């Protein structure tokens, strides 16, 4: 899996990729071609080209993992507290209705932990921790699903115009005769 829950490589995947890059460094020293290395390591040639460029500039040391691009700003304990707040609902957290939006969660994080996030950063934080987007279906209060099903099964077939049979000699009939 390339990105775990949309949040970048896992620690195990980072180590695996680092081992691949170091194996590539051994093959670079043996003067193998990029295409051959890519096939051997089952990676793209572009990755091998990028690794070779880094290897030329800094040796095998340049191919070591640099770790995650940034550390999460919320600790696990803080995120657990945020989850508790989310489960209590927006009303309990001082919002006007029962809808969580990314902007509201951003505001909640700012209030609780004094940490600034962008709306996109909140989305990534939630996705990384297993949350998903759920949009409420907008439906009329008067909607009667049972009546709709009855209408689709009984009324619609009588209202729907029947298909006109193809005329003799029409293109559809001649194509059927040839096929």
BABA-180658 format. One line per field, with one value per residue: residue number from 1; residue in three letters; x, y, z of N, C-alpha, C in turn. Coordinates in Angstrom, 3 decimals, padded with zeros to 6 digits. Atoms other than C-alpha are relative to their C-alpha. Example, Ala and Ser with C-alpha at 12.3 -4.5 7.8 and 13.67 -1.06 7.14 Angstrom:
n: 1, 2
res: ala, ser
nx: 000.890, -000.820
ny: -001.190, -001.190
nz: 000.000, -000.060
cax: 012.300, 013.670
cay: -004.500, -001.060
caz: 007.800, 007.140
cx: 000.900, -000.770
cy: 001.200, 001.090
cz: 000.000, 000.730
***
This chain:
n: 1, 2, 3, 4, 5, 6, 7, 8, 9, 10, 11, 12, 13, 14, 15, 16, 17, 18, 19, 20, 21, 22, 23, 24, 25, 26, 27, 28, 29, 30, 31, 32, 33, 34, 35, 36, 37, 38, 39, 40, 41, 42, 43, 44, 45, 46, 47, 48, 49, 50, 51, 52, 53, 54, 55, 56, 57, 58, 59, 60, 61, 62, 63, 64, 65, 66, 67, 68, 69, 70, 71, 72, 73, 74, 75, 76, 77, 78, 79, 80, 81, 82, 83, 84, 85, 86, 87, 88, 89, 90, 91, 92, 93, 94, 95, 96, 97, 98, 99, 100, 101, 102, 103, 104, 105, 106, 107, 108, 109, 110, 111, 112, 113, 114, 115, 116, 117, 118, 119, 120, 121, 122, 123, 124, 125, 126, 127, 128, 129, 130, 131, 132, 133, 134, 135, 136, 137, 138, 139, 140, 141, 142, 143, 144, 145, 146, 147, 148, 149, 150, 151, 152, 153, 154, 155, 156, 157, 158, 159, 160, 161, 162, 163, 164, 165, 166, 167, 168, 169, 170, 171, 172, 173, 174, 175, 176, 177, 178, 179
res: unk, unk, unk, unk, unk, unk, unk, unk, unk, unk, unk, unk, unk, unk, unk, unk, unk, unk, unk, unk, unk, unk, unk, unk, unk, unk, unk, unk, unk, unk, unk, unk, unk, unk, unk, unk, unk, unk, unk, unk, unk, unk, unk, unk, unk, unk, unk, unk, unk, unk, unk, unk, unk, unk, unk, unk, unk, unk, unk, unk, unk, unk, unk, unk, unk, unk, unk, unk, unk, unk, unk, unk, unk, unk, unk, unk, unk, unk, unk, unk, unk, unk, unk, unk, unk, unk, unk, unk, unk, unk, unk, unk, unk, unk, unk, unk, unk, unk, unk, unk, unk, unk, unk, unk, unk, unk, unk, unk, unk, unk, unk, unk, unk, unk, unk, unk, unk, unk, unk, unk, unk, unk, unk, unk, unk, unk, unk, unk, unk, unk, unk, unk, unk, unk, unk, unk, unk, unk, unk, unk, unk, unk, unk, unk, unk, unk, unk, unk, unk, unk, unk, unk, unk, unk, unk, unk, unk, unk, unk, unk, unk, unk, unk, unk, unk, unk, unk, unk, unk, unk, unk, unk, unk, unk, unk, unk, unk, unk, unk
nx: 000.854, -000.865, 000.227, 000.877, 001.071, -000.242, -000.914, -001.410, -000.474, -000.111, -001.404, -000.504, -000.161, -001.178, -001.189, -000.087, -000.471, -001.398, -000.775, -000.050, -000.938, -001.363, -000.305, -000.276, -001.342, -000.948, 000.054, -000.622, -001.444, -000.311, 000.172, 001.141, 000.884, 001.201, 001.108, -000.260, 000.211, 001.445, 000.626, -000.437, 000.605, 001.437, 000.370, -000.027, -001.317, -000.140, -000.489, -001.406, -000.754, -000.050, -000.899, -001.372, -000.420, -000.319, -001.169, -001.180, -000.295, -000.303, -000.292, 001.083, 000.564, 001.065, 001.174, 000.652, 001.292, -000.032, 001.127, 001.219, -000.204, 000.260, 000.573, 001.359, 000.033, 000.815, -000.477, 001.038, 000.897, 000.820, 000.952, 001.020, 000.895, 000.766, 001.008, 001.055, 000.792, 000.765, 001.082, 001.013, 000.802, -000.259, 000.752, -000.726, -001.224, 000.329, 000.416, 001.442, 000.789, -000.633, -000.808, -001.437, -000.660, -001.443, -000.259, 000.342, -001.022, -001.178, 000.251, -000.057, -001.415, -000.591, 000.486, -000.415, -001.435, -000.746, -000.821, 000.646, 000.023, 000.798, 001.130, -000.564, -000.770, 000.969, 000.460, -001.073, -000.098, 001.115, -000.188, -001.137, 000.441, 001.095, 001.303, 000.373, 000.957, 001.385, 000.873, 001.398, 000.845, 001.021, 001.294, 001.143, 000.613, 001.241, -000.334, 000.554, -000.741, 000.879, 000.841, -000.869, -000.209, 001.257, 000.144, -000.971, 000.350, 001.343, 000.455, -000.963, 000.087, 001.164, -000.235, -001.124, 000.407, -000.679, -000.922, 000.588, -000.747, -000.721, 000.734, -000.681, -000.996, -000.768, -001.421, -000.184, 000.385, -000.938, -001.225, 000.247, 000.030, -001.369, -000.845
ny: -001.162, -001.154, -000.934, 000.563, -000.913, -001.320, -000.756, 000.256, 001.357, 000.438, 000.161, 001.241, -000.241, -000.864, 000.848, 000.856, -000.830, -000.328, 001.191, 000.034, -001.023, 000.435, 001.091, -000.673, -000.582, 001.087, 000.271, -001.148, 000.212, 001.045, -000.625, 000.571, -000.963, -000.358, 000.894, 001.288, -000.186, -000.179, 001.328, 000.817, -000.481, -000.179, -001.402, -000.701, -000.484, -001.385, 000.064, 000.401, -001.176, -000.957, 000.562, -000.038, -001.397, -000.247, 000.833, -000.671, -001.219, 000.197, 001.387, 000.802, -000.770, -000.853, 000.827, 000.364, -000.633, -001.237, 000.041, -000.604, -001.393, -000.842, 000.731, -000.462, -001.043, 000.495, 001.281, 001.030, -000.325, -001.131, 000.457, 000.772, -001.010, -000.557, 001.002, -000.050, -001.200, 000.245, 000.930, -000.719, -000.745, -001.428, -000.786, 000.050, -000.788, -001.407, -000.383, -000.241, 001.165, 001.318, 000.325, -000.243, -000.378, -000.108, -001.315, 000.091, 000.827, -000.875, -000.934, 000.777, 000.289, -001.265, -000.309, 000.994, 000.295, -001.185, 000.407, -000.422, 000.911, -000.430, 000.904, 001.190, 000.709, 000.717, 001.137, 001.002, 000.525, 000.928, 001.165, 000.771, 000.705, 000.912, -000.644, -000.169, -001.058, 000.450, -001.132, 000.367, -000.078, -001.036, 000.524, -000.743, 000.571, 000.660, 001.151, 001.287, 000.984, 001.112, -000.470, -000.130, 001.356, 000.436, -000.755, 000.498, 001.353, 000.139, -001.104, -000.354, 000.840, -000.373, -001.340, 000.075, 000.368, 001.222, -000.224, 000.232, 001.052, -000.484, 000.164, 000.919, -000.626, -001.049, 000.335, 000.961, 001.329, 000.516, 000.376, 001.275, 001.041, 000.238, 000.496
nz: 000.000, 000.109, -001.094, -001.018, -000.374, 000.553, -000.833, 000.236, -000.260, -001.390, -000.397, 000.610, 001.435, 000.141, -000.150, 001.189, 001.115, -000.246, 000.366, 001.463, 000.470, -000.315, 000.933, 001.272, -000.103, 000.280, 001.435, 000.677, -000.097, 000.980, 001.314, 000.736, 000.668, -000.755, 000.347, -000.642, -001.441, -000.197, 000.113, -001.128, -001.244, 000.263, -000.170, 001.281, 000.430, -000.473, -001.378, 000.052, 000.478, -001.109, -000.999, 000.521, -000.096, -001.415, -000.335, 000.565, -000.748, -001.422, -000.331, -000.572, -001.119, 000.535, 000.261, -001.257, -000.231, -000.770, -000.921, 000.528, 000.378, -001.166, -001.120, -000.273, -001.018, -001.113, -000.527, -000.044, -001.110, 000.436, 001.008, -000.718, -000.597, 001.123, 000.368, -001.020, 000.288, 001.230, -000.333, -000.772, 000.957, 000.125, -000.987, -001.270, 000.150, 000.150, 001.338, 000.090, 000.416, -000.152, 001.173, -000.075, 001.248, -000.207, -000.593, -001.425, -000.664, -000.052, -001.092, -001.242, -000.271, -000.450, -001.352, -000.997, -000.089, 000.418, 001.137, 001.239, 001.139, 001.148, 000.222, 000.647, -001.021, -000.839, 000.797, -000.001, -001.365, -000.218, 000.873, -000.521, -001.201, 000.297, 000.158, 001.407, 000.296, 000.132, 000.275, -000.196, 001.186, -000.147, 000.429, -000.508, -001.208, 000.412, 000.842, -000.427, 000.800, 000.368, 001.105, 001.182, 000.516, 000.625, 001.248, 000.983, 000.430, 000.556, 000.837, 001.041, 001.204, 000.820, 000.534, 000.924, 001.352, 000.455, 001.115, 001.313, 000.691, 001.175, 001.266, 000.926, 000.866, -000.691, -000.195, -001.085, 000.472, 000.999, -000.691, -000.673, 001.023, 000.470, -001.089
cax: 000.000, 001.477, -000.137, -001.631, -004.994, -003.847, -001.096, 002.206, 004.338, 004.126, 007.352, 007.687, 007.199, 009.822, 012.323, 011.502, 012.014, 015.303, 016.527, 015.619, 017.581, 020.630, 020.429, 020.294, 023.469, 025.279, 024.102, 025.183, 028.675, 028.565, 027.831, 024.489, 021.998, 018.957, 016.486, 018.133, 018.098, 014.441, 013.469, 015.487, 014.039, 010.575, 010.469, 010.148, 013.128, 012.444, 012.943, 016.218, 017.350, 016.524, 018.347, 021.406, 021.552, 021.439, 024.023, 026.435, 026.125, 026.278, 027.023, 024.981, 024.489, 022.277, 019.909, 019.103, 015.567, 015.026, 011.952, 008.451, 008.148, 006.665, 005.727, 002.056, 001.210, -001.434, -000.157, -002.044, -003.481, -004.660, -006.229, -008.002, -009.425, -010.481, -012.267, -014.160, -015.256, -016.329, -018.388, -020.163, -021.354, -021.193, -023.904, -021.884, -018.886, -020.782, -021.892, -025.393, -026.465, -025.569, -023.233, -019.487, -017.634, -013.893, -014.006, -015.716, -013.197, -010.394, -011.949, -012.334, -008.654, -007.672, -009.841, -008.837, -005.157, -004.121, -002.765, -003.468, -004.458, -005.649, -008.914, -006.931, -004.658, -007.700, -008.921, -005.533, -005.377, -008.808, -008.104, -004.767, -006.606, -009.325, -012.130, -014.073, -016.241, -019.975, -022.383, -025.990, -028.528, -030.753, -034.324, -037.672, -039.374, -042.549, -040.739, -042.460, -040.060, -042.743, -045.003, -042.080, -041.371, -045.038, -045.078, -041.890, -043.220, -046.879, -047.418, -044.217, -044.492, -047.958, -046.767, -043.574, -044.037, -043.391, -040.534, -041.562, -040.699, -038.189, -039.724, -039.049, -035.916, -034.598, -030.908, -031.335, -033.155, -030.707, -027.767, -029.383, -029.906, -026.247, -024.819
cay: 000.000, 003.299, 005.635, 004.311, 006.019, 008.895, 009.813, 008.819, 005.718, 003.727, 003.247, -000.336, 000.830, 003.577, 000.955, -001.337, 001.511, 002.449, -001.153, -000.977, 002.250, 000.785, -002.363, -000.044, 001.686, -001.683, -002.213, 001.334, 000.479, -002.591, -000.225, -001.822, -000.069, 001.715, -000.503, -003.650, -002.300, -001.247, -004.754, -006.409, -004.230, -003.991, -000.184, 002.435, 003.534, 007.128, 006.164, 004.467, 007.551, 009.772, 007.439, 007.271, 011.084, 011.245, 008.454, 010.320, 013.469, 011.966, 008.258, 005.591, 007.993, 010.171, 007.225, 006.735, 007.555, 011.066, 010.024, 011.386, 014.802, 016.279, 015.056, 015.142, 018.248, 016.481, 013.729, 010.443, 011.549, 014.843, 013.073, 010.684, 013.749, 015.207, 011.947, 012.121, 015.665, 014.576, 011.721, 014.098, 016.086, 019.682, 020.917, 019.798, 021.679, 024.948, 024.851, 025.716, 022.404, 018.710, 018.892, 018.420, 020.284, 020.460, 024.158, 023.381, 020.644, 023.084, 025.594, 022.909, 021.914, 025.570, 026.018, 022.785, 022.502, 025.972, 024.409, 025.873, 023.570, 024.312, 022.790, 020.445, 019.570, 018.636, 016.407, 014.659, 014.280, 012.651, 010.383, 009.296, 008.220, 006.245, 008.828, 009.203, 011.811, 011.324, 013.734, 013.728, 013.005, 016.019, 014.789, 016.439, 015.918, 014.880, 012.112, 008.719, 005.988, 003.271, 005.341, 006.005, 002.269, 001.525, 004.269, 002.950, -000.628, -000.031, 003.415, 004.073, 001.016, 002.209, 005.788, 004.869, 004.738, 001.311, 001.088, 001.293, -001.860, -001.341, -000.842, -003.436, -002.568, -000.170, -000.074, -002.022, -004.875, -005.102, -005.171, -008.049, -009.993, -009.567, -010.484
caz: 000.000, -001.002, 001.514, 004.738, 005.255, 003.049, 005.505, 003.888, 004.262, 007.454, 009.451, 008.149, 004.560, 005.039, 006.232, 003.316, 000.830, 002.485, 002.112, -001.597, -002.051, -000.276, -002.420, -005.447, -004.178, -004.231, -007.801, -008.779, -007.554, -009.822, -012.763, -013.661, -015.932, -014.496, -016.362, -014.998, -011.434, -011.783, -012.926, -010.165, -007.386, -008.995, -008.955, -011.672, -013.713, -012.689, -009.035, -009.894, -011.846, -008.870, -006.480, -008.752, -008.887, -005.070, -004.823, -007.136, -005.040, -001.549, -001.755, 000.016, 002.955, 000.710, 000.206, 003.897, 004.989, 006.243, 008.246, 007.894, 006.211, 009.383, 012.802, 013.757, 015.753, 017.831, 020.110, 020.380, 023.734, 022.240, 019.275, 021.668, 023.468, 020.110, 019.252, 022.560, 021.704, 018.226, 019.680, 022.082, 019.090, 017.912, 020.301, 023.333, 021.915, 021.523, 017.887, 016.674, 015.121, 014.904, 011.889, 012.037, 009.305, 008.760, 009.647, 012.957, 013.774, 012.935, 015.341, 018.020, 017.701, 018.047, 021.147, 022.906, 022.074, 020.814, 017.637, 014.217, 011.353, 007.844, 006.678, 004.414, 007.347, 009.447, 006.617, 006.406, 010.196, 010.297, 007.306, 008.795, 011.930, 010.160, 009.879, 006.648, 005.007, 005.409, 003.816, 004.950, 002.225, 001.705, 001.552, 001.974, 005.338, 003.495, 001.580, 001.754, 000.575, 000.592, -001.686, -004.025, -004.349, -005.096, -007.721, -009.398, -009.534, -010.408, -011.926, -013.872, -016.153, -017.269, -017.823, -019.631, -023.400, -024.855, -027.319, -030.928, -032.838, -035.641, -039.060, -041.739, -043.685, -041.012, -040.252, -037.026, -038.799, -041.667, -039.273, -037.372, -040.604, -041.620, -038.161
cx: 000.902, -000.182, -001.021, -001.019, 000.263, 001.067, 001.463, 000.382, -000.033, 001.488, 000.602, 000.248, 001.200, 001.279, 000.190, 000.546, 001.477, 000.892, 000.115, 001.029, 001.448, 000.432, 000.338, 001.406, 001.068, 000.050, 000.592, 001.512, 000.454, -000.223, -001.102, -000.852, -001.255, -001.158, 000.160, -000.266, -001.494, -000.722, 000.336, -000.733, -001.513, -000.476, 000.064, 001.423, 000.242, 000.496, 001.476, 000.863, 000.182, 000.984, 001.451, 000.550, 000.395, 001.269, 001.277, 000.404, 000.426, 000.312, -001.211, -000.673, -001.179, -001.288, -000.697, -001.300, 000.155, -001.169, -001.233, 000.228, -000.286, -000.614, -001.421, 000.003, -000.864, 000.574, -001.154, -001.020, -000.918, -001.030, -001.104, -001.009, -000.874, -001.099, -001.153, -000.911, -000.869, -001.182, -001.111, -000.906, 000.275, -000.742, 000.739, 001.265, -000.280, -000.390, -001.524, -000.829, 000.828, 000.808, 001.462, 000.474, 001.495, 000.346, -000.305, 001.036, 001.291, -000.133, 000.114, 001.444, 000.690, -000.400, 000.602, 001.516, 000.888, 001.012, -000.763, 000.133, -000.707, -001.153, 000.503, 000.809, -000.905, -000.483, 001.048, 000.148, -001.096, 000.165, 001.105, -000.407, -001.284, -001.380, -000.290, -001.039, -001.391, -000.863, -001.438, -000.773, -001.068, -001.296, -001.113, -000.584, -001.226, 000.244, -000.536, 000.631, -000.878, -000.880, 000.811, 000.231, -001.243, -000.157, 000.945, -000.408, -001.333, -000.369, 000.951, -000.084, -001.206, 000.187, 001.076, -000.489, 000.714, 000.916, -000.681, 000.793, 000.651, -000.801, 000.740, 000.957, 000.789, 001.420, 000.186, -000.384, 000.984, 001.310, -000.176, 000.037, 001.406, 000.836, -000.160
cy: 001.228, 000.955, -000.582, 001.054, 001.417, 000.785, -000.278, -001.436, -000.308, -000.163, -001.250, 000.203, 000.916, -000.823, -000.896, 000.783, 000.376, -001.195, -000.119, 001.001, -000.418, -001.175, 000.595, 000.604, -001.050, -000.283, 001.161, -000.176, -001.068, 000.463, -000.658, 001.115, 000.245, -000.964, -001.354, 000.084, 000.113, -001.341, -000.868, 000.388, 000.231, 001.399, 000.670, 000.457, 001.420, 000.023, -000.341, 001.171, 001.018, -000.491, 000.087, 001.419, 000.336, -000.740, 000.650, 001.212, -000.273, -001.422, -000.700, 000.736, 000.848, -000.789, -000.466, 000.784, 001.247, 000.078, 000.648, 001.475, 000.972, -000.865, 000.497, 001.018, -000.390, -001.333, -001.004, 000.293, 001.161, -000.437, -000.835, 000.949, 000.630, -000.971, -000.016, 001.203, -000.204, -000.929, 000.671, 000.832, 001.489, 000.855, 000.063, 000.851, 001.462, 000.452, -000.030, -001.228, -001.268, -000.411, 000.294, 000.388, 000.083, 001.329, -000.016, -000.822, 000.789, 000.980, -000.703, -000.309, 001.260, 000.347, -000.926, -000.051, 001.175, -000.344, 000.382, -001.048, 000.690, -000.984, -001.289, -000.829, -000.787, -001.238, -001.107, -000.656, -001.027, -001.259, -000.905, -000.839, -000.785, 000.618, 000.164, 001.096, -000.607, 001.225, -000.424, 000.136, 001.056, -000.530, 000.817, -000.707, -000.826, -001.286, -001.293, -001.076, -001.160, 000.395, 000.138, -001.372, -000.527, 000.692, -000.539, -001.365, -000.073, 001.097, 000.266, -000.915, 000.350, 001.366, -000.021, -000.462, -001.281, 000.334, -000.368, -001.104, 000.574, -000.306, -000.976, 000.780, 001.102, -000.486, -001.045, -001.408, -000.551, -000.395, -001.337, -001.144, -000.342, -000.713, -001.431
cz: 000.000, 001.177, 000.959, 000.411, -000.496, 000.741, -000.219, 000.320, 001.492, 000.316, -000.645, -001.495, -000.256, 000.101, -001.214, -001.191, 000.182, -000.361, -001.521, -000.527, 000.275, -000.870, -001.372, 000.014, -000.279, -001.495, -000.809, -000.011, -000.988, -001.436, -000.833, -000.576, 000.850, -000.272, 000.688, 001.515, 000.288, -000.075, 001.207, 001.288, -000.122, 000.381, -001.364, -000.329, 000.491, 001.444, 000.013, -000.477, 001.114, 001.074, -000.464, 000.085, 001.440, 000.404, -000.528, 000.834, 001.441, 000.406, 000.607, 001.160, -000.466, -000.233, 001.271, 000.162, 000.857, 000.971, -000.608, -000.327, 001.149, 001.095, 000.247, 001.136, 001.187, 000.461, -000.026, 001.099, -000.387, -001.039, 000.654, 000.653, -001.085, -000.429, 000.999, -000.254, -001.244, 000.264, 000.806, -000.902, 000.023, 001.037, 001.329, -000.049, -000.308, -001.390, -000.102, -000.378, 000.086, -001.229, 000.277, -001.384, 000.293, 000.664, 001.506, 000.766, 000.130, 001.167, 001.352, 000.389, 000.517, 001.425, 001.057, 000.202, -000.393, -001.090, -001.260, -001.096, -001.147, -000.140, -000.648, 000.992, 000.937, -000.731, -000.002, 001.377, 000.257, -000.838, 000.524, 001.198, -000.212, -000.124, -001.485, -000.128, -000.134, -000.184, 000.201, -001.306, 000.257, -000.573, 000.637, 001.227, -000.384, -000.787, 000.604, -000.882, -000.447, -001.186, -001.283, -000.627, -000.704, -001.340, -001.075, -000.547, -000.736, -000.996, -001.158, -001.224, -000.884, -000.643, -001.072, -001.363, -000.397, -001.175, -001.308, -000.682, -001.254, -001.259, -000.896, -000.900, 000.678, 000.241, 001.076, -000.448, -001.000, 000.648, 000.712, -001.011, -000.464, 001.060, 000.199
***
